[in-house]
């Protein structure tokens, strides 16, 4: 499980905000809904994404999480090549 330290709700992160992933200091580029999943009882659950990048290297990353279960669902991905997102093992994410 990833340790999460929040200075504000994740839903308030916007373009230009700083996010620390382990020792990387990254910048938010975009934040939105990746897709909606059907859950029990006819309910839908939003899977969210935050596009982030390293301003020093211009390398792209993405945070994915479920809106209703941030602590258990947050994952960080690194873009490798043109289209392949690879899940990273991270200890902590902070904003």
C-alpha positions, -999 to 999 in steps of 0.1 A, spaced: 0 0 0 12 35 -9 16 61 19 -4 92 10 2 126 25 -24 152 14 -23 190 19 -57 192 2 -82 167 -12 -69 149 -43 -99 162 -63 -85 197 -58 -52 190 -76 -50 210 -108 -26 219 -136 7 233 -122 4 218 -87 34 198 -74 32 161 -65 60 142 -49 63 105 -58 91 90 -36 120 113 -44 106 127 -77 90 162 -77 65 162 -105 40 187 -119 3 181 -126 -7 185 -163 -43 172 -163 -68 156 -140 -100 138 -150 -121 106 -153 -103 77 -169 -135 55 -170 -166 46 -150 -170 11 -138 -203 -6 -129 -205 -16 -92 -231 -35 -72 -266 -20 -69 -265 -2 -102 -240 22 -89 -210 34 -110 -175 42 -96 -152 67 -113 -116 56 -120 -97 89 -120 -63 99 -136 -38 126 -129 -13 132 -157 20 144 -142 54 150 -156 90 157 -145 98 193 -156 135 185 -156 133 155 -179 99 159 -195 92 123 -186 55 114 -182 38 97 -153 2 90 -143 -16 85 -110 -47 64 -111 -72 60 -83 -109 52 -76 -127 83 -63 -144 64 -35 -113 45 -23 -82 66 -27 -61 49 1 -65 14 -13 -65 21 -50 -38 47 -58 -13 35 -83 15 53 -102 24 46 -138 54 56 -160 50 61 -197 76 39 -215 78 43 -253 48 58 -271 18 41 -256 29 17 -228 21 26 -192 41 6 -167 30 4 -130 57 16 -106 63 3 -71 63 34 -50 64 40 -13 48 74 -10 29 101 -28 26 136 -14 9 169 -24 
